[in-house]
Amino acid sequence: MGEIIKYLELKTCLNYTLLGVAITTFGVVLGLHAYSEVGGVPGIILLGGGIVAFLIFAGFALVTLYQIHAFKSR
């Protein structure tokens, strides 16, 4: 039973990371497009938003990894 829980937690961690990468890629592409079309602040805001979203999801992934490590060491 413990192995199943570890696998599901690891899969959740991977899903958060992949979602973060997808959102970052979308934010960067959208930011670059807005910067080339409009220029200036809107492109930079969207680019920064994509990077911040990735950092949030990477934080979720790190917390999940820490939980898995704590669960294993019990």
N, CA, C and O atoms as CSV, one atom per row, in Angstrom:
chain,resi,resn,atom,element,x,y,z
A,1,MET,N,N,0.827,-1.201,0.000
A,1,MET,CA,C,0.000,0.000,0.000
A,1,MET,C,C,0.868,1.260,0.000
A,1,MET,O,O,0.548,2.244,-0.667
A,2,GLY,N,N,1.964,1.218,0.753
A,2,GLY,CA,C,2.849,2.377,0.821
A,2,GLY,C,C,3.465,2.713,-0.521
A,2,GLY,O,O,3.668,3.884,-0.843
A,3,GLU,N,N,3.765,1.681,-1.310
A,3,GLU,CA,C,4.360,1.911,-2.626
A,3,GLU,C,C,3.389,2.634,-3.560
A,3,GLU,O,O,3.789,3.488,-4.351
A,4,ILE,N,N,2.101,2.275,-3.455
A,4,ILE,CA,C,1.083,2.922,-4.292
A,4,ILE,C,C,0.988,4.406,-3.945
A,4,ILE,O,O,0.903,5.254,-4.833
A,5,ILE,N,N,1.002,4.710,-2.655
A,5,ILE,CA,C,0.915,6.104,-2.223
A,5,ILE,C,C,2.129,6.886,-2.714
A,5,ILE,O,O,1.989,8.010,-3.197
A,6,LYS,N,N,3.330,6.292,-2.593
A,6,LYS,CA,C,4.545,6.970,-3.067
A,6,LYS,C,C,4.459,7.232,-4.572
A,6,LYS,O,O,4.824,8.307,-5.048
A,7,TYR,N,N,3.969,6.229,-5.314
A,7,TYR,CA,C,3.857,6.392,-6.766
A,7,TYR,C,C,2.892,7.518,-7.113
A,7,TYR,O,O,3.183,8.338,-7.984
A,8,LEU,N,N,1.742,7.564,-6.438
A,8,LEU,CA,C,0.760,8.607,-6.727
A,8,LEU,C,C,1.291,9.991,-6.374
A,8,LEU,O,O,1.033,10.954,-7.096
A,9,GLU,N,N,2.036,10.103,-5.264
A,9,GLU,CA,C,2.603,11.389,-4.886
A,9,GLU,C,C,3.662,11.825,-5.892
A,9,GLU,O,O,3.743,13.002,-6.244
A,10,LEU,N,N,4.466,10.886,-6.349
A,10,LEU,CA,C,5.483,11.208,-7.340
A,10,LEU,C,C,4.840,11.638,-8.656
A,10,LEU,O,O,5.306,12.568,-9.314
A,11,LYS,N,N,3.755,10.943,-9.032
A,11,LYS,CA,C,3.048,11.291,-10.263
A,11,LYS,C,C,2.428,12.689,-10.140
A,11,LYS,O,O,2.445,13.461,-11.098
A,12,THR,N,N,1.885,13.012,-8.971
A,12,THR,CA,C,1.326,14.344,-8.739
A,12,THR,C,C,2.406,15.407,-8.872
A,12,THR,O,O,2.185,16.456,-9.477
A,13,CYS,N,N,3.567,15.133,-8.306
A,13,CYS,CA,C,4.692,16.057,-8.387
A,13,CYS,C,C,5.086,16.291,-9.843
A,13,CYS,O,O,5.311,17.428,-10.259
A,14,LEU,N,N,5.168,15.209,-10.609
A,14,LEU,CA,C,5.533,15.312,-12.016
A,14,LEU,C,C,4.482,16.103,-12.792
A,14,LEU,O,O,4.818,16.910,-13.658
A,15,ASN,N,N,3.210,15.868,-12.477
A,15,ASN,CA,C,2.138,16.604,-13.164
A,15,ASN,C,C,2.220,18.098,-12.879
A,15,ASN,O,O,2.050,18.909,-13.789
A,16,TYR,N,N,2.478,18.474,-11.620
A,16,TYR,CA,C,2.622,19.898,-11.283
A,16,TYR,C,C,3.781,20.515,-12.052
A,16,TYR,O,O,3.670,21.625,-12.574
A,17,THR,N,N,4.905,19.782,-12.121
A,17,THR,CA,C,6.071,20.318,-12.821
A,17,THR,C,C,5.784,20.492,-14.307
A,17,THR,O,O,6.130,21.519,-14.893
A,18,LEU,N,N,5.151,19.489,-14.921
A,18,LEU,CA,C,4.839,19.581,-16.351
A,18,LEU,C,C,3.842,20.699,-16.623
A,18,LEU,O,O,3.956,21.410,-17.621
A,19,LEU,N,N,2.865,20.852,-15.735
A,19,LEU,CA,C,1.902,21.946,-15.889
A,19,LEU,C,C,2.608,23.301,-15.778
A,19,LEU,O,O,2.301,24.235,-16.519
A,20,GLY,N,N,3.556,23.391,-14.843
A,20,GLY,CA,C,4.329,24.624,-14.703
A,20,GLY,C,C,5.143,24.930,-15.945
A,20,GLY,O,O,5.220,26.082,-16.373
A,21,VAL,N,N,5.757,23.895,-16.532
A,21,VAL,CA,C,6.537,24.093,-17.761
A,21,VAL,C,C,5.626,24.538,-18.899
A,21,VAL,O,O,5.991,25.421,-19.675
A,22,ALA,N,N,4.440,23.932,-19.004
A,22,ALA,CA,C,3.504,24.311,-20.069
A,22,ALA,C,C,3.051,25.761,-19.901
A,22,ALA,O,O,3.008,26.515,-20.873
A,23,ILE,N,N,2.719,26.148,-18.683
A,23,ILE,CA,C,2.266,27.520,-18.441
A,23,ILE,C,C,3.398,28.506,-18.705
A,23,ILE,O,O,3.174,29.584,-19.256
A,24,THR,N,N,4.622,28.128,-18.308
A,24,THR,CA,C,5.759,29.007,-18.562
A,24,THR,C,C,5.989,29.189,-20.051
A,24,THR,O,O,6.205,30.305,-20.523
A,25,THR,N,N,5.941,28.074,-20.795
A,25,THR,CA,C,6.138,28.153,-22.244
A,25,THR,C,C,5.074,29.040,-22.882
A,25,THR,O,O,5.383,29.887,-23.721
A,26,PHE,N,N,3.825,28.841,-22.482
A,26,PHE,CA,C,2.733,29.662,-23.001
A,26,PHE,C,C,2.949,31.130,-22.651
A,26,PHE,O,O,2.772,32.008,-23.495
A,27,GLY,N,N,3.334,31.394,-21.393
A,27,GLY,CA,C,3.560,32.779,-20.963
A,27,GLY,C,C,4.701,33.435,-21.715
A,27,GLY,O,O,4.617,34.605,-22.087
A,28,VAL,N,N,5.783,32.672,-21.943
A,28,VAL,CA,C,6.938,33.238,-22.656
A,28,VAL,C,C,6.569,33.529,-24.111
A,28,VAL,O,O,6.886,34.598,-24.633
A,29,VAL,N,N,5.895,32.573,-24.767
A,29,VAL,CA,C,5.510,32.783,-26.170
A,29,VAL,C,C,4.533,33.954,-26.286
A,29,VAL,O,O,4.675,34.808,-27.161
A,30,LEU,N,N,3.541,33.985,-25.395
A,30,LEU,CA,C,2.574,35.080,-25.417
A,30,LEU,C,C,3.261,36.407,-25.114
A,30,LEU,O,O,2.955,37.427,-25.732
A,31,GLY,N,N,4.198,36.389,-24.154
A,31,GLY,CA,C,4.924,37.604,-23.808
A,31,GLY,C,C,5.769,38.112,-24.956
A,31,GLY,O,O,5.791,39.311,-25.233
A,32,LEU,N,N,6.475,37.197,-25.635
A,32,LEU,CA,C,7.297,37.605,-26.775
A,32,LEU,C,C,6.439,38.137,-27.919
A,32,LEU,O,O,6.808,39.098,-28.593
A,33,HIS,N,N,5.289,37.497,-28.126
A,33,HIS,CA,C,4.377,37.971,-29.176
A,33,HIS,C,C,3.851,39.366,-28.835
A,33,HIS,O,O,3.847,40.261,-29.681
A,34,ALA,N,N,3.406,39.542,-27.585
A,34,ALA,CA,C,2.885,40.850,-27.182
A,34,ALA,C,C,3.988,41.904,-27.252
A,34,ALA,O,O,3.735,43.052,-27.616
A,35,TYR,N,N,5.205,41.510,-26.903
A,35,TYR,CA,C,6.320,42.472,-26.943
A,35,TYR,C,C,6.636,42.878,-28.378
A,35,TYR,O,O,6.943,44.040,-28.646
A,36,SER,N,N,6.561,41.905,-29.312
A,36,SER,CA,C,6.861,42.244,-30.697
A,36,SER,C,C,5.728,43.045,-31.338
A,36,SER,O,O,5.979,43.900,-32.188
A,37,GLU,N,N,4.481,42.775,-30.937
A,37,GLU,CA,C,3.330,43.496,-31.517
A,37,GLU,C,C,3.151,44.879,-30.884
A,37,GLU,O,O,3.058,45.892,-31.577
A,38,VAL,N,N,3.105,44.890,-29.568
A,38,VAL,CA,C,2.779,46.136,-28.863
A,38,VAL,C,C,4.052,46.818,-28.377
A,38,VAL,O,O,4.194,48.037,-28.467
A,39,GLY,N,N,4.985,46.001,-27.857
A,39,GLY,CA,C,6.210,46.549,-27.307
A,39,GLY,C,C,6.018,47.004,-25.874
A,39,GLY,O,O,4.906,47.300,-25.438
A,40,GLY,N,N,7.097,47.050,-25.175
A,40,GLY,CA,C,7.079,47.622,-23.834
A,40,GLY,C,C,6.472,46.770,-22.759
A,40,GLY,O,O,6.718,45.567,-22.678
A,41,VAL,N,N,5.666,47.414,-21.925
A,41,VAL,CA,C,5.227,46.849,-20.657
A,41,VAL,C,C,4.343,45.596,-20.784
A,41,VAL,O,O,4.581,44.645,-20.039
A,42,PRO,N,N,3.337,45.531,-21.675
A,42,PRO,CA,C,2.481,44.339,-21.700
A,42,PRO,C,C,3.252,43.043,-21.947
A,42,PRO,O,O,2.973,42.024,-21.315
A,43,GLY,N,N,4.205,43.079,-22.848
A,43,GLY,CA,C,5.006,41.884,-23.110
A,43,GLY,C,C,5.818,41.475,-21.902
A,43,GLY,O,O,5.915,40.288,-21.589
A,44,ILE,N,N,6.396,42.433,-21.227
A,44,ILE,CA,C,7.206,42.131,-20.042
A,44,ILE,C,C,6.328,41.578,-18.926
A,44,ILE,O,O,6.743,40.666,-18.211
A,45,ILE,N,N,5.124,42.115,-18.769
A,45,ILE,CA,C,4.206,41.625,-17.730
A,45,ILE,C,C,3.829,40.168,-18.010
A,45,ILE,O,O,3.861,39.339,-17.100
A,46,LEU,N,N,3.473,39.846,-19.261
A,46,LEU,CA,C,3.090,38.475,-19.588
A,46,LEU,C,C,4.270,37.518,-19.446
A,46,LEU,O,O,4.109,36.391,-18.978
A,47,LEU,N,N,5.445,37.964,-19.848
A,47,LEU,CA,C,6.646,37.145,-19.710
A,47,LEU,C,C,6.917,36.866,-18.229
A,47,LEU,O,O,7.194,35.730,-17.845
A,48,GLY,N,N,6.837,37.893,-17.417
A,48,GLY,CA,C,7.033,37.725,-15.971
A,48,GLY,C,C,5.962,36.840,-15.353
A,48,GLY,O,O,6.249,36.060,-14.445
A,49,GLY,N,N,4.719,36.955,-15.842
A,49,GLY,CA,C,3.634,36.120,-15.328
A,49,GLY,C,C,3.877,34.647,-15.600
A,49,GLY,O,O,3.599,33.805,-14.747
A,50,GLY,N,N,4.392,34.328,-16.778
A,50,GLY,CA,C,4.705,32.937,-17.100
A,50,GLY,C,C,5.791,32.388,-16.200
A,50,GLY,O,O,5.707,31.250,-15.740
A,51,ILE,N,N,6.811,33.194,-15.945
A,51,ILE,CA,C,7.908,32.742,-15.088
A,51,ILE,C,C,7.434,32.578,-13.647
A,51,ILE,O,O,7.816,31.615,-12.982
A,52,VAL,N,N,6.610,33.499,-13.154
A,52,VAL,CA,C,6.078,33.389,-11.792
A,52,VAL,C,C,5.203,32.149,-11.657
A,52,VAL,O,O,5.262,31.458,-10.640
A,53,ALA,N,N,4.386,31.857,-12.680
A,53,ALA,CA,C,3.548,30.657,-12.635
A,53,ALA,C,C,4.416,29.410,-12.542
A,53,ALA,O,O,4.102,28.488,-11.789
A,54,PHE,N,N,5.514,29.375,-13.308
A,54,PHE,CA,C,6.404,28.223,-13.233
A,54,PHE,C,C,7.004,28.093,-11.842
A,54,PHE,O,O,7.102,26.982,-11.320
A,55,LEU,N,N,7.405,29.197,-11.230
A,55,LEU,CA,C,7.999,29.139,-9.898
A,55,LEU,C,C,6.995,28.621,-8.872
A,55,LEU,O,O,7.361,27.878,-7.961
A,56,ILE,N,N,5.733,29.012,-9.018
A,56,ILE,CA,C,4.698,28.526,-8.100
A,56,ILE,C,C,4.541,27.010,-8.233
A,56,ILE,O,O,4.513,26.291,-7.234
A,57,PHE,N,N,4.440,26.529,-9.483
A,57,PHE,CA,C,4.255,25.095,-9.678
A,57,PHE,C,C,5.511,24.314,-9.313
A,57,PHE,O,O,5.415,23.187,-8.827
A,58,ALA,N,N,6.689,24.895,-9.539
A,58,ALA,CA,C,7.921,24.236,-9.118
A,58,ALA,C,C,7.967,24.154,-7.595
A,58,ALA,O,O,8.474,23.177,-7.044
A,59,GLY,N,N,7.446,25.167,-6.914
A,59,GLY,CA,C,7.356,25.116,-5.451
A,59,GLY,C,C,6.444,23.994,-4.988
A,59,GLY,O,O,6.776,23.278,-4.043
A,60,PHE,N,N,5.293,23.828,-5.643
A,60,PHE,CA,C,4.408,22.702,-5.322
A,60,PHE,C,C,5.134,21.376,-5.504
A,60,PHE,O,O,5.011,20.474,-4.675
A,61,ALA,N,N,5.895,21.263,-6.596
A,61,ALA,CA,C,6.615,20.025,-6.872
A,61,ALA,C,C,7.660,19.757,-5.796
A,61,ALA,O,O,7.817,18.616,-5.361
A,62,LEU,N,N,8.374,20.787,-5.360
A,62,LEU,CA,C,9.386,20.601,-4.315
A,62,LEU,C,C,8.752,20.202,-2.992
A,62,LEU,O,O,9.291,19.357,-2.277
A,63,VAL,N,N,7.615,20.800,-2.659
A,63,VAL,CA,C,6.912,20.422,-1.429
A,63,VAL,C,C,6.475,18.960,-1.499
A,63,VAL,O,O,6.586,18.228,-0.516
A,64,THR,N,N,5.978,18.538,-2.664
A,64,THR,CA,C,5.563,17.146,-2.823
A,64,THR,C,C,6.748,16.212,-2.677
A,64,THR,O,O,6.634,15.169,-2.033
A,65,LEU,N,N,7.886,16.567,-3.264
A,65,LEU,CA,C,9.086,15.739,-3.118
A,65,LEU,C,C,9.518,15.657,-1.659
A,65,LEU,O,O,9.930,14.595,-1.191
A,66,TYR,N,N,9.426,16.769,-0.941
A,66,TYR,CA,C,9.775,16.758,0.475
A,66,TYR,C,C,8.831,15.847,1.261
A,66,TYR,O,O,9.262,15.128,2.163
A,67,GLN,N,N,7.542,15.882,0.915
A,67,GLN,CA,C,6.583,15.011,1.591
A,67,GLN,C,C,6.889,13.543,1.329
A,67,GLN,O,O,6.771,12.706,2.224
A,68,ILE,N,N,7.283,13.236,0.093
A,68,ILE,CA,C,7.643,11.849,-0.240
A,68,ILE,C,C,8.864,11.427,0.573
A,68,ILE,O,O,8.910,10.316,1.101
A,69,HIS,N,N,9.846,12.313,0.673
A,69,HIS,CA,C,11.050,11.995,1.444
A,69,HIS,C,C,10.705,11.772,2.916
A,69,HIS,O,O,11.207,10.838,3.541
A,70,ALA,N,N,9.844,12.639,3.468
A,70,ALA,CA,C,9.436,12.487,4.869
A,70,ALA,C,C,8.642,11.200,5.065
A,70,ALA,O,O,8.765,10.546,6.100
A,71,PHE,N,N,7.833,10.836,4.083
A,71,PHE,CA,C,7.033,9.624,4.178
A,71,PHE,C,C,7.932,8.386,4.156
A,71,PHE,O,O,7.692,7.419,4.880
A,72,LYS,N,N,8.971,8.431,3.316
A,72,LYS,CA,C,9.897,7.294,3.223
A,72,LYS,C,C,10.697,7.108,4.506
A,72,LYS,O,O,10.992,5.981,4.902
A,73,SER,N,N,11.046,8.212,5.153
A,73,SER,CA,C,11.917,8.122,6.325
A,73,SER,C,C,11.167,7.766,7.606
A,73,SER,O,O,11.791,7.654,8.661
A,74,ARG,N,N,9.849,7.585,7.547
A,74,ARG,CA,C,9.075,7.182,8.729
A,74,ARG,C,C,9.364,5.766,9.112
A,74,ARG,O,O,8.801,5.262,10.084
